[in-house]
């Protein structure tokens, strides 16, 4: 998994949950490099990433 903010592969999974009505498995990630927060959705034959928080200013 790559960070959508900086492209780093140094990300850590913070938590994950199911969305049974929508048919998705969601994993919330934090980038160790820039601090960006994003969700990774998998299910229903699709896979996509949504940015959910601003990255830390350095």
N, C-alpha and C positions, 0 to 999 in steps of 0.2 A: 504494500500500500504506500503510495506517495502522497505527500502533503500537497493540497491544491494551491496553497499560498506560495511556498518556496521550492517545491519539488523534491524536498528531502525525503529519504526513505526511513528516517529515524522518527517513527510515530509509535505511540502507545495506545492501546485500547483502554478506555476509561470505564465503559460499561456497555452492555448490549441488552436488547429486548426484542420481543416479537410484537408485530402488529397483525394479529390474526384476521381482523376484518378487512384489512388492506392486502394481506398476503405477503408482507415483507418482514425480513429480519434486519434490524438496525443495529449498527455498532458505532458508538461515539468514540472519536479519536482525538488525541492532542499531539501536536508536533513538538518533539523535544528540541528542535532547532529554533523555530520562530514563535512557538506558543499558540499557533493557530488551532482552532477547534472546528471539527467537521464531522458529519454523519455519513456513513456508508450504508446504502440500502441494497438488499439483495432479495429477489423473489419475483414470481410471476414472469420468469424468463427475462428479467431486466436487472440491471446493476447500475447504480449511479451514486454520485457524491454531492452532498449539499454543504456549503459553508454555513456554519451556525453561529460563529462568534468572531469578533475582530481579533486579529493577531496582536500580540504584545508589541508595542513600539520599543525598539532597542536603540 
